[in-house]
Amino acid sequence: MPRLVRAAQVLALGMGGLGLACVASSGWLLGSRAAIATAVPFVPALLLALIALTFNSEGQSIRIGAILVAVLNMLWTVPSIIDGRPPGPLGPLVSLAVIVLLFRREARDWFEPPSLW
């Protein structure tokens, strides 16, 4: 796996892990209502982390799906910046980094299935 794809995978998994940690700590400290309110901004980040687990597979659909979910995560987390809730500006920044890394030529070559011709 190229370094760029590995970096995108680490960023996506890190964001998902941060989401799980925030939700768990919010639920432990403030109760289930606060945990649910904390979990909502992290839903696309958790989906992106699940997609990042499949980065070893072939096919452009995985790369394109990860890019689309990263765009969704970027748009989904903007209100958390205004509200002052997690993930704040970290959500759009990590999503933008994942998008840029997966648009690189090395990433396209990694996900492209080998040609039979």
N, CA, C and O atoms as a Tinker XYZ file with bonds, in Angstrom:
   468  protein
     1  N      0.843000   -1.170000    0.000000    73     2
     2  CA     0.000000    0.000000    0.000000    64     1     3
     3  C      0.893000    1.239000    0.000000    63     2     4     5
     4  O      1.807000    1.344000    0.818000    81     3
     5  N      0.636000    2.173000   -0.906000    73     3     6
     6  CA     1.439000    3.397000   -0.950000    64     5     7
     7  C      1.281000    4.234000    0.322000    63     6     8     9
     8  O      0.294000    4.114000    1.047000    81     7
     9  N      2.264000    5.067000    0.567000    73     7    10
    10  CA     2.246000    5.902000    1.769000    64     9    11
    11  C      1.046000    6.840000    1.809000    63    10    12    13
    12  O      0.489000    7.093000    2.877000    81    11
    13  N      0.651000    7.352000    0.657000    73    11    14
    14  CA    -0.488000    8.270000    0.622000    64    13    15
    15  C     -1.788000    7.587000    1.025000    63    14    16    17
    16  O     -2.597000    8.157000    1.757000    81    15
    17  N     -1.983000    6.366000    0.545000    73    15    18
    18  CA    -3.187000    5.619000    0.891000    64    17    19
    19  C     -3.147000    5.234000    2.364000    63    18    20    21
    20  O     -4.166000    5.289000    3.053000    81    19
    21  N     -1.970000    4.844000    2.846000    73    19    22
    22  CA    -1.824000    4.501000    4.264000    64    21    23
    23  C     -2.093000    5.726000    5.142000    63    22    24    25
    24  O     -2.714000    5.608000    6.198000    81    23
    25  N     -1.627000    6.897000    4.709000    73    23    26
    26  CA    -1.874000    8.123000    5.472000    64    25    27
    27  C     -3.364000    8.443000    5.511000    63    26    28    29
    28  O     -3.883000    8.831000    6.558000    81    27
    29  N     -4.059000    8.286000    4.383000    73    27    30
    30  CA    -5.507000    8.517000    4.359000    64    29    31
    31  C     -6.224000    7.520000    5.264000    63    30    32    33
    32  O     -7.183000    7.872000    5.951000    81    31
    33  N     -5.755000    6.283000    5.259000    73    31    34
    34  CA    -6.350000    5.262000    6.110000    64    33    35
    35  C     -6.139000    5.586000    7.591000    63    34    36    37
    36  O     -7.061000    5.451000    8.396000    81    35
    37  N     -4.945000    6.006000    7.942000    73    35    38
    38  CA    -4.652000    6.352000    9.335000    64    37    39
    39  C     -5.481000    7.550000    9.787000    63    38    40    41
    40  O     -5.997000    7.563000   10.905000    81    39
    41  N     -5.609000    8.556000    8.924000    73    39    42
    42  CA    -6.430000    9.723000    9.265000    64    41    43
    43  C     -7.892000    9.336000    9.476000    63    42    44    45
    44  O     -8.522000    9.779000   10.436000    81    43
    45  N     -8.426000    8.517000    8.586000    73    43    46
    46  CA    -9.830000    8.113000    8.695000    64    45    47
    47  C    -10.052000    7.255000    9.939000    63    46    48    49
    48  O    -11.033000    7.444000   10.657000    81    47
    49  N     -9.152000    6.321000   10.193000    73    47    50
    50  CA    -9.292000    5.484000   11.381000    64    49    51
    51  C     -9.099000    6.299000   12.656000    63    50    52    53
    52  O     -9.767000    6.050000   13.660000    81    51
    53  N     -8.199000    7.260000   12.620000    73    51    54
    54  CA    -7.999000    8.128000   13.777000    64    53    55
    55  C     -9.227000    8.968000   14.074000    63    54    56    57
    56  O     -9.591000    9.153000   15.235000    81    55
    57  N     -9.863000    9.474000   13.036000    73    55    58
    58  CA   -11.076000   10.272000   13.232000    64    57    59
    59  C    -12.202000    9.408000   13.780000    63    58    60    61
    60  O    -12.958000    9.845000   14.647000    81    59
    61  N    -12.315000    8.185000   13.277000    73    59    62
    62  CA   -13.318000    7.267000   13.808000    64    61    63
    63  C    -13.041000    6.893000   15.259000    63    62    64    65
    64  O    -13.959000    6.815000   16.076000    81    63
    65  N    -11.768000    6.663000   15.571000    73    63    66
    66  CA   -11.394000    6.367000   16.955000    64    65    67
    67  C    -11.654000    7.533000   17.880000    63    66    68    69
    68  O    -12.095000    7.345000   19.014000    81    67
    69  N    -11.385000    8.734000   17.407000    73    67    70
    70  CA   -11.675000    9.927000   18.195000    64    69    71
    71  C    -13.175000   10.050000   18.449000    63    70    72    73
    72  O    -13.600000   10.433000   19.539000    81    71
    73  N    -13.968000    9.724000   17.437000    73    71    74
    74  CA   -15.420000    9.763000   17.599000    64    73    75
    75  C    -15.898000    8.778000   18.652000    63    74    76    77
    76  O    -16.730000    9.110000   19.497000    81    75
    77  N    -15.362000    7.556000   18.593000    73    75    78
    78  CA   -15.738000    6.563000   19.600000    64    77    79
    79  C    -15.324000    6.999000   20.997000    63    78    80    81
    80  O    -16.078000    6.824000   21.954000    81    79
    81  N    -14.136000    7.560000   21.116000    73    79    82
    82  CA   -13.657000    8.017000   22.424000    64    81    83
    83  C    -14.508000    9.171000   22.952000    63    82    84    85
    84  O    -14.825000    9.211000   24.141000    81    83
    85  N    -14.878000   10.103000   22.084000    73    83    86
    86  CA   -15.710000   11.238000   22.518000    64    85    87
    87  C    -17.096000   10.779000   22.949000    63    86    88    89
    88  O    -17.625000   11.245000   23.959000    81    87
    89  N    -17.677000    9.873000   22.188000    73    87    90
    90  CA   -19.011000    9.381000   22.523000    64    89    91
    91  C    -18.970000    8.592000   23.829000    63    90    92    93
    92  O    -19.841000    8.761000   24.682000    81    91
    93  N    -17.971000    7.739000   23.990000    73    91    94
    94  CA   -17.870000    6.945000   25.215000    64    93    95
    95  C    -17.639000    7.826000   26.440000    63    94    96    97
    96  O    -18.268000    7.626000   27.479000    81    95
    97  N    -16.752000    8.785000   26.320000    73    95    98
    98  CA   -16.489000    9.655000   27.472000    64    97    99
    99  C    -17.682000   10.557000   27.773000    63    98   100   101
   100  O    -17.964000   10.833000   28.939000    81    99
   101  N    -18.379000   11.014000   26.753000    73    99   102
   102  CA   -19.565000   11.835000   26.968000    64   101   103
   103  C    -20.661000   11.028000   27.654000    63   102   104   105
   104  O    -21.333000   11.523000   28.559000    81   103
   105  N    -20.836000    9.790000   27.220000    73   103   106
   106  CA   -21.833000    8.935000   27.854000    64   105   107
   107  C    -21.469000    8.603000   29.285000    63   106   108   109
   108  O    -22.341000    8.543000   30.152000    81   107
   109  N    -20.200000    8.389000   29.540000    73   107   110
   110  CA   -19.751000    8.038000   30.886000    64   109   111
   111  C    -19.868000    9.224000   31.836000    63   110   112   113
   112  O    -20.281000    9.071000   32.985000    81   111
   113  N    -19.504000   10.404000   31.347000    73   111   114
   114  CA   -19.506000   11.579000   32.218000    64   113   115
   115  C    -20.864000   12.274000   32.313000    63   114   116   117
   116  O    -21.237000   12.759000   33.382000    81   115
   117  N    -21.610000   12.325000   31.200000    73   115   118
   118  CA   -22.813000   13.149000   31.158000    64   117   119
   119  C    -24.103000   12.382000   30.914000    63   118   120   121
   120  O    -25.185000   12.957000   31.026000    81   119
   121  N    -24.019000   11.120000   30.590000    73   119   122
   122  CA   -25.223000   10.327000   30.377000    64   121   123
   123  C    -25.509000   10.038000   28.918000    63   122   124   125
   124  O    -24.810000   10.499000   28.015000    81   123
   125  N    -26.565000    9.256000   28.715000    73   123   126
   126  CA   -26.861000    8.769000   27.367000    64   125   127
   127  C    -27.363000    9.867000   26.427000    63   126   128   129
   128  O    -27.086000    9.815000   25.229000    81   127
   129  N    -28.085000   10.845000   26.937000    73   127   130
   130  CA   -28.553000   11.929000   26.060000    64   129   131
   131  C    -27.385000   12.718000   25.486000    63   130   132   133
   132  O    -27.395000   13.080000   24.310000    81   131
   133  N    -26.389000   12.984000   26.303000    73   131   134
   134  CA   -25.205000   13.703000   25.826000    64   133   135
   135  C    -24.403000   12.844000   24.867000    63   134   136   137
   136  O    -23.809000   13.357000   23.919000    81   135
   137  N    -24.382000   11.530000   25.108000    73   135   138
   138  CA   -23.655000   10.633000   24.202000    64   137   139
   139  C    -24.301000   10.614000   22.820000    63   138   140   141
   140  O    -23.603000   10.596000   21.806000    81   139
   141  N    -25.607000   10.616000   22.779000    73   139   142
   142  CA   -26.297000   10.638000   21.484000    64   141   143
   143  C    -26.039000   11.954000   20.768000    63   142   144   145
   144  O    -25.795000   11.971000   19.562000    81   143
   145  N    -26.093000   13.055000   21.506000    73   143   146
   146  CA   -25.820000   14.364000   20.895000    64   145   147
   147  C    -24.377000   14.468000   20.412000    63   146   148   149
   148  O    -24.099000   15.157000   19.431000    81   147
   149  N    -23.471000   13.799000   21.086000    73   147   150
   150  CA   -22.074000   13.804000   20.664000    64   149   151
   151  C    -21.851000   12.868000   19.486000    63   150   152   153
   152  O    -20.977000   13.120000   18.657000    81   151
   153  N    -22.627000   11.793000   19.399000    73   151   154
   154  CA   -22.443000   10.794000   18.341000    64   153   155
   155  C    -22.898000   11.286000   16.974000    63   154   156   157
   156  O    -22.350000   10.867000   15.955000    81   155
   157  N    -23.882000   12.160000   16.937000    73   155   158
   158  CA   -24.452000   12.582000   15.648000    64   157   159
   159  C    -23.414000   13.206000   14.713000    63   158   160   161
   160  O    -23.388000   12.839000   13.538000    81   159
   161  N    -22.554000   14.128000   15.166000    73   159   162
   162  CA   -21.569000   14.678000   14.227000    64   161   163
   163  C    -20.515000   13.671000   13.770000    63   162   164   165
   164  O    -19.839000   13.905000   12.768000    81   163
   165  N    -20.367000   12.563000   14.483000    73   163   166
   166  CA   -19.340000   11.585000   14.137000    64   165   167
   167  C    -19.838000   10.450000   13.247000    63   166   168   169
   168  O    -19.056000    9.561000   12.908000    81   167
   169  N    -21.103000   10.450000   12.862000    73   167   170
   170  CA   -21.647000    9.352000   12.049000    64   169   171
   171  C    -20.888000    9.194000   10.730000    63   170   172   173
   172  O    -20.465000    8.078000   10.428000    81   171
   173  N    -20.689000   10.247000    9.926000    73   171   174
   174  CA   -19.924000   10.054000    8.693000    64   173   175
   175  C    -18.463000    9.667000    8.951000    63   174   176   177
   176  O    -17.873000    8.933000    8.159000    81   175
   177  N    -17.882000   10.147000   10.037000    73   175   178
   178  CA   -16.501000    9.794000   10.352000    64   177   179
   179  C    -16.386000    8.300000   10.669000    63   178   180   181
   180  O    -15.402000    7.655000   10.305000    81   179
   181  N    -17.383000    7.769000   11.337000    73   179   182
   182  CA   -17.381000    6.331000   11.624000    64   181   183
   183  C    -17.577000    5.520000   10.348000    63   182   184   185
   184  O    -16.960000    4.468000   10.182000    81   183
   185  N    -18.430000    5.999000    9.450000    73   183   186
   186  CA   -18.587000    5.329000    8.149000    64   185   187
   187  C    -17.294000    5.374000    7.343000    63   186   188   189
   188  O    -16.922000    4.393000    6.698000    81   187
   189  N    -16.618000    6.503000    7.382000    73   187   190
   190  CA   -15.349000    6.642000    6.678000    64   189   191
   191  C    -14.300000    5.697000    7.268000    63   190   192   193
   192  O    -13.489000    5.132000    6.534000    81   191
   193  N    -14.317000    5.527000    8.576000    73   191   194
   194  CA   -13.381000    4.595000    9.208000    64   193   195
   195  C    -13.677000    3.159000    8.786000    63   194   196   197
   196  O    -12.751000    2.373000    8.581000    81   195
   197  N    -14.950000    2.808000    8.655000    73   195   198
   198  CA   -15.281000    1.464000    8.183000    64   197   199
   199  C    -14.834000    1.247000    6.740000    63   198   200   201
   200  O    -14.357000    0.168000    6.389000    81   199
   201  N    -14.986000    2.263000    5.915000    73   199   202
   202  CA   -14.522000    2.155000    4.530000    64   201   203
   203  C    -13.004000    2.063000    4.489000    63   202   204   205
   204  O    -12.449000    1.349000    3.654000    81   203
   205  N    -12.324000    2.780000    5.384000    73   203   206
   206  CA   -10.863000    2.761000    5.412000    64   205   207
   207  C    -10.328000    1.379000    5.762000    63   206   208   209
   208  O     -9.200000    1.045000    5.398000    81   207
   209  N    -11.103000    0.587000    6.450000    73   207   210
   210  CA   -10.667000   -0.778000    6.755000    64   209   211
   211  C    -10.592000   -1.643000    5.507000    63   210   212   213
   212  O     -9.924000   -2.677000    5.517000    81   211
   213  N    -11.258000   -1.244000    4.437000    73   211   214
   214  CA   -11.258000   -2.022000    3.193000    64   213   215
   215  C    -10.280000   -1.483000    2.159000    63   214   216   217
   216  O    -10.361000   -1.859000    0.989000    81   215
   217  N     -9.364000   -0.617000    2.556000    73   215   218
   218  CA    -8.434000   -0.021000    1.588000    64   217   219
   219  C     -7.472000   -1.045000    0.971000    63   218   220   221
   220  O     -6.795000   -0.719000   -0.004000    81   219
   221  N     -7.391000   -2.242000    1.493000    73   219   222
   222  CA    -6.531000   -3.255000    0.878000    64   221   223
   223  C     -7.191000   -3.921000   -0.317000    63   222   224   225
   224  O     -6.531000   -4.649000   -1.058000    81   223
   225  N     -8.482000   -3.684000   -0.518000    73   223   226
   226  CA    -9.217000   -4.295000   -1.625000    64   225   227
   227  C     -8.994000   -3.514000   -2.910000    63   226   228   229
   228  O     -8.589000   -2.352000   -2.898000    81   227
   229  N     -9.271000   -4.191000   -4.023000    73   227   230
   230  CA    -9.149000   -3.532000   -5.319000    64   229   231
   231  C    -10.476000   -2.913000   -5.717000    63   230   232   233
   232  O    -11.538000   -3.318000   -5.245000    81   231
   233  N    -10.396000   -1.938000   -6.582000    73   231   234
   234  CA   -11.594000   -1.339000   -7.149000    64   233   235
   235  C    -11.695000    0.141000   -6.858000    63   234   236   237
   236  O    -11.493000    0.595000   -5.731000    81   235
   237  N    -12.012000    0.878000   -7.904000    73   235   238
   238  CA   -12.163000    2.320000   -7.772000    64   237   239
   239  C    -13.369000    2.688000   -6.923000    63   238   240   241
   240  O    -13.431000    3.795000   -6.389000    81   239
   241  N    -14.332000    1.776000   -6.789000    73   239   242
   242  CA   -15.533000    2.102000   -6.023000    64   241   243
   243  C    -15.215000    2.346000   -4.550000    63   242   244   245
   244  O    -15.890000    3.146000   -3.903000    81   243
   245  N    -14.217000    1.681000   -4.018000    73   243   246
   246  CA   -13.823000    1.906000   -2.619000    64   245   247
   247  C    -13.231000    3.299000   -2.471000    63   246   248   249
   248  O    -13.557000    4.021000   -1.529000    81   247
   249  N    -12.367000    3.673000   -3.395000    73   247   250
   250  CA   -11.736000    5.003000   -3.339000    64   249   251
   251  C    -12.783000    6.102000   -3.530000    63   250   252   253
   252  O    -12.789000    7.089000   -2.794000    81   251
   253  N    -13.657000    5.934000   -4.505000    73   251   254
   254  CA   -14.685000    6.938000   -4.772000    64   253   255
   255  C    -15.671000    7.015000   -3.610000    63   254   256   257
   256  O    -16.099000    8.104000   -3.231000    81   255
   257  N    -16.032000    5.863000   -3.044000    73   255   258
   258  CA   -16.919000    5.855000   -1.881000    64   257   259
   259  C    -16.295000    6.570000   -0.693000    63   258   260   261
   260  O    -16.972000    7.310000    0.021000    81   259
   261  N    -14.996000    6.347000   -0.481000    73   259   262
   262  CA   -14.306000    7.022000    0.620000    64   261   263
   263  C    -14.261000    8.530000    0.392000    63   262   264   265
   264  O    -14.413000    9.306000    1.335000    81   263
   265  N    -14.055000    8.942000   -0.849000    73   263   266
   266  CA   -14.034000   10.377000   -1.157000    64   265   267
   267  C    -15.412000   10.991000   -0.919000    63   266   268   269
   268  O    -15.516000   12.078000   -0.351000    81   267
   269  N    -16.459000   10.308000   -1.346000    73   267   270
   270  CA   -17.814000   10.842000   -1.165000    64   269   271
   271  C    -18.200000   10.919000    0.312000    63   270   272   273
   272  O    -18.829000   11.886000    0.740000    81   271
   273  N    -17.826000    9.907000    1.085000    73   271   274
   274  CA   -18.132000    9.948000    2.517000    64   273   275
   275  C    -17.290000   11.021000    3.208000    63   274   276   277
   276  O    -17.749000   11.638000    4.169000    81   275
   277  N    -16.067000   11.249000    2.731000    73   275   278
   278  CA   -15.248000   12.322000    3.300000    64   277   279
   279  C    -15.865000   13.692000    2.996000    63   278   280   281
   280  O    -15.825000   14.589000    3.838000    81   279
   281  N    -16.426000   13.854000    1.815000    73   279   282
   282  CA   -17.126000   15.105000    1.487000    64   281   283
   283  C    -18.351000   15.265000    2.381000    63   282   284   285
   284  O    -18.620000   16.356000    2.884000    81   283
   285  N    -19.091000   14.173000    2.579000    73   283   286
   286  CA   -20.243000   14.212000    3.475000    64   285   287
   287  C    -19.806000   14.565000    4.898000    63   286   288   289
   288  O    -20.465000   15.352000    5.577000    81   287
   289  N    -18.701000   13.983000    5.341000    73   287   290
   290  CA   -18.179000   14.279000    6.675000    64   289   291
   291  C    -17.789000   15.752000    6.787000    63   290   292   293
   292  O    -18.028000   16.387000    7.814000    81   291
   293  N    -17.199000   16.280000    5.742000    73   291   294
   294  CA   -16.794000   17.682000    5.766000    64   293   295
   295  C    -18.014000   18.590000    5.912000    63   294   296   297
   296  O    -18.005000   19.520000    6.719000    81   295
   297  N    -19.043000   18.328000    5.148000    73   295   298
   298  CA   -20.247000   19.153000    5.217000    64   297   299
   299  C    -21.035000   18.908000    6.507000    63   298   300   301
   300  O    -21.636000   19.830000    7.058000    81   299
   301  N    -21.027000   17.677000    6.978000    73   299   302
   302  CA   -21.792000   17.290000    8.161000    64   301   303
   303  C    -21.224000   17.908000    9.435000    63   302   304   305
   304  O    -21.973000   18.202000   10.366000    81   303
   305  N    -19.906000   18.108000    9.483000    73   303   306
   306  CA   -19.277000   18.576000   10.719000    64   305   307
   307  C    -19.137000   20.095000   10.796000    63   306   308   309
   308  O    -18.688000   20.609000   11.820000    81   307
   309  N    -19.502000   20.817000    9.759000    73   307   310
   310  CA   -19.405000   22.281000    9.810000    64   309   311
   311  C    -20.280000   22.876000   10.922000    63   310   312   313
   312  O    -19.821000   23.788000   11.610000    81   311
   313  N    -21.521000   22.402000   11.131000    73   311   314
   314  CA   -22.298000   22.968000   12.241000    64   313   315
   315  C    -21.668000   22.740000   13.618000    63   314   316   317
   316  O    -21.930000   23.506000   14.545000    81   315
   317  N    -20.852000   21.711000   13.764000    73   315   318
   318  CA   -20.218000   21.481000   15.064000    64   317   319
   319  C    -19.181000   22.561000   15.380000    63   318   320   321
   320  O    -18.874000   22.803000   16.547000    81   319
   321  N    -18.651000   23.199000   14.358000    73   319   322
   322  CA   -17.720000   24.308000   14.588000    64   321   323
   323  C    -18.486000   25.481000   15.194000    63   322   324   325
   324  O    -18.017000   26.122000   16.134000    81   323
   325  N    -19.655000   25.750000   14.650000    73   323   326
   326  CA   -20.465000   26.868000   15.125000    64   325   327
   327  C    -20.987000   26.599000   16.534000    63   326   328   329
   328  O    -21.018000   27.501000   17.371000    81   327
   329  N    -21.397000   25.354000   16.796000    73   327   330
   330  CA   -21.943000   24.991000   18.105000    64   329   331
   331  C    -20.872000   24.807000   19.168000    63   330   332   333
   332  O    -21.182000   24.787000   20.359000    81   331
   333  N    -19.636000   24.674000   18.764000    73   331   334
   334  CA   -18.562000   24.442000   19.724000    64   333   335
   335  C    -18.536000   23.027000   20.250000    63   334   336   337
   336  O    -18.095000   22.798000   21.376000    81   335
   337  N    -19.000000   22.067000   19.461000    73   335   338
   338  CA   -19.009000   20.658000   19.851000    64   337   339
   339  C    -17.929000   19.914000   19.070000    63   338   340   341
   340  O    -17.434000   20.398000   18.052000    81   339
   341  N    -17.573000   18.722000   19.570000    73   339   342
   342  CA   -16.612000   17.928000   18.799000    64   341   343
   343  C    -17.248000   17.459000   17.500000    63   342   344   345
   344  O    -18.461000   17.247000   17.496000    81   343
   345  N    -16.552000   17.287000   16.436000    73   343   346
   346  CA   -15.121000   17.354000   16.224000    64   345   347
   347  C    -14.603000   18.741000   15.899000    63   346   348   349
   348  O    -13.397000   18.926000   15.737000    81   347
   349  N    -15.488000   19.716000   15.802000    73   347   350
   350  CA   -15.041000   21.076000   15.536000    64   349   351
   351  C    -14.343000   21.197000   14.199000    63   350   352   353
   352  O    -14.749000   20.546000   13.236000    81   351
   353  N    -13.302000   22.014000   14.110000    73   351   354
   354  CA   -12.605000   22.186000   12.830000    64   353   355
   355  C    -11.789000   20.964000   12.420000    63   354   356   357
   356  O    -11.344000   20.879000   11.276000    81   355
   357  N    -11.589000   20.036000   13.317000    73   355   358
   358  CA   -10.823000   18.831000   12.983000    64   357   359
   359  C    -11.547000   17.981000   11.938000    63   358   360   361
   360  O    -10.899000   17.358000   11.097000    81   359
   361  N    -12.871000   17.947000   11.979000    73   359   362
   362  CA   -13.648000   17.156000   11.021000    64   361   363
   363  C    -13.420000   17.578000    9.577000    63   362   364   365
   364  O    -13.038000   16.745000    8.755000    81   363
   365  N    -13.644000   18.852000    9.241000    73   363   366
   366  CA   -13.404000   19.263000    7.857000    64   365   367
   367  C    -11.931000   19.167000    7.441000    63   366   368   369
   368  O    -11.638000   18.854000    6.287000    81   367
   369  N    -11.015000   19.432000    8.358000    73   367   370
   370  CA    -9.595000   19.371000    8.002000    64   369   371
   371  C     -9.150000   17.944000    7.688000    63   370   372   373
   372  O     -8.443000   17.713000    6.707000    81   371
   373  N     -9.560000   16.997000    8.511000    73   371   374
   374  CA    -9.198000   15.600000    8.255000    64   373   375
   375  C     -9.865000   15.114000    6.972000    63   374   376   377
   376  O     -9.247000   14.405000    6.178000    81   375
   377  N    -11.116000   15.492000    6.771000    73   375   378
   378  CA   -11.817000   15.090000    5.545000    64   377   379
   379  C    -11.136000   15.651000    4.308000    63   378   380   381
   380  O    -10.983000   14.950000    3.307000    81   379
   381  N    -10.731000   16.901000    4.372000    73   379   382
   382  CA   -10.034000   17.507000    3.239000    64   381   383
   383  C     -8.709000   16.797000    2.970000    63   382   384   385
   384  O     -8.348000   16.575000    1.814000    81   383
   385  N     -7.996000   16.446000    4.013000    73   383   386
   386  CA    -6.725000   15.726000    3.837000    64   385   387
   387  C     -6.962000   14.353000    3.206000    63   386   388   389
   388  O     -6.198000   13.940000    2.334000    81   387
   389  N     -8.004000   13.641000    3.631000    73   387   390
   390  CA    -8.309000   12.328000    3.052000    64   389   391
   391  C     -8.671000   12.477000    1.578000    63   390   392   393
   392  O     -8.242000   11.674000    0.750000    81   391
   393  N     -9.458000   13.498000    1.248000    73   391   394
   394  CA    -9.843000   13.718000   -0.148000    64   393   395
   395  C     -8.625000   13.998000   -1.006000    63   394   396   397
   396  O     -8.475000   13.421000   -2.083000    81   395
   397  N     -7.759000   14.876000   -0.540000    73   395   398
   398  CA    -6.558000   15.223000   -1.314000    64   397   399
   399  C     -5.663000   14.001000   -1.492000    63   398   400   401
   400  O     -5.138000   13.773000   -2.582000    81   399
   401  N     -5.485000   13.223000   -0.444000    73   399   402
   402  CA    -4.618000   12.046000   -0.533000    64   401   403
   403  C     -5.190000   10.989000   -1.470000    63   402   404   405
   404  O     -4.433000   10.331000   -2.184000    81   403
   405  N     -6.497000   10.814000   -1.484000    73   403   406
   406  CA    -7.089000    9.792000   -2.339000    64   405   407
   407  C     -7.245000   10.243000   -3.788000    63   406   408   409
   408  O     -7.489000    9.413000   -4.664000    81   407
   409  N     -7.109000   11.533000   -4.056000    73   407   410
   410  CA    -7.147000   12.016000   -5.436000    64   409   411
   411  C     -5.782000   11.929000   -6.125000    63   410   412   413
   412  O     -5.695000   12.114000   -7.339000    81   411
   413  N     -4.739000   11.656000   -5.385000    73   411   414
   414  CA    -3.401000   11.573000   -5.973000    64   413   415
   415  C     -3.290000   10.381000   -6.920000    63   414   416   417
   416  O     -4.043000    9.414000   -6.810000    81   415
   417  N     -2.360000   10.464000   -7.831000    73   415   418
   418  CA    -2.173000    9.428000   -8.856000    64   417   419
   419  C     -1.800000    8.084000   -8.236000    63   418   420   421
   420  O     -2.266000    7.041000   -8.695000    81   419
   421  N     -0.974000    8.098000   -7.209000    73   419   422
   422  CA    -0.566000    6.847000   -6.562000    64   421   423
   423  C     -1.771000    6.125000   -5.961000    63   422   424   425
   424  O     -1.847000    4.897000   -6.005000    81   423
   425  N     -2.700000    6.880000   -5.406000    73   423   426
   426  CA    -3.904000    6.271000   -4.832000    64   425   427
   427  C     -4.782000    5.680000   -5.933000    63   426   428   429
   428  O     -5.324000    4.586000   -5.778000    81   427
   429  N     -4.923000    6.401000   -7.036000    73   427   430
   430  CA    -5.708000    5.864000   -8.154000    64   429   431
   431  C     -5.094000    4.584000   -8.683000    63   430   432   433
   432  O     -5.809000    3.630000   -8.989000    81   431
   433  N     -3.775000    4.557000   -8.794000    73   431   434
   434  CA    -3.104000    3.351000   -9.276000    64   433   435
   435  C     -3.258000    2.189000   -8.305000    63   434   436   437
   436  O     -3.356000    1.039000   -8.732000    81   435
   437  N     -3.280000    2.471000   -7.005000    73   435   438
   438  CA    -3.398000    1.410000   -6.003000    64   437   439
   439  C     -4.769000    0.738000   -6.080000    63   438   440   441
   440  O     -4.866000   -0.485000   -5.982000    81   439
   441  N     -5.819000    1.525000   -6.254000    73   439   442
   442  CA    -7.175000    0.973000   -6.251000    64   441   443
   443  C     -7.596000    0.422000   -7.609000    63   442   444   445
   444  O     -8.574000   -0.319000   -7.701000    81   443
   445  N     -6.873000    0.775000   -8.651000    73   443   446
   446  CA    -7.215000    0.315000   -9.993000    64   445   447
   447  C     -6.905000   -1.173000  -10.120000    63   446   448   449
   448  O     -5.772000   -1.582000   -9.866000    81   447
   449  N     -7.876000   -1.988000  -10.503000    73   447   450
   450  CA    -7.582000   -3.406000  -10.702000    64   449   451
   451  C     -6.629000   -3.596000  -11.883000    63   450   452   453
   452  O     -6.663000   -2.818000  -12.836000    81   451
   453  N     -5.787000   -4.616000  -11.827000    73   451   454
   454  CA    -4.850000   -4.826000  -12.930000    64   453   455
   455  C     -5.569000   -5.156000  -14.225000    63   454   456   457
   456  O     -6.579000   -5.860000  -14.235000    81   455
   457  N     -5.037000   -4.641000  -15.297000    73   455   458
   458  CA    -5.631000   -4.863000  -16.603000    64   457   459
   459  C     -5.239000   -6.252000  -17.126000    63   458   460   461
   460  O     -4.110000   -6.705000  -16.941000    81   459
   461  N     -6.181000   -6.900000  -17.771000    73   459   462
   462  CA    -5.919000   -8.217000  -18.329000    64   461   463
   463  C     -5.344000   -8.154000  -19.730000    63   462   464   465
   464  O     -4.961000   -9.182000  -20.288000    81   463
   465  N     -5.277000   -6.971000  -20.303000    73   463   466
   466  CA    -4.795000   -6.832000  -21.672000    64   465   467
   467  C     -3.351000   -6.579000  -21.700000    63   466   468
   468  O     -2.770000   -6.435000  -22.775000    81   467
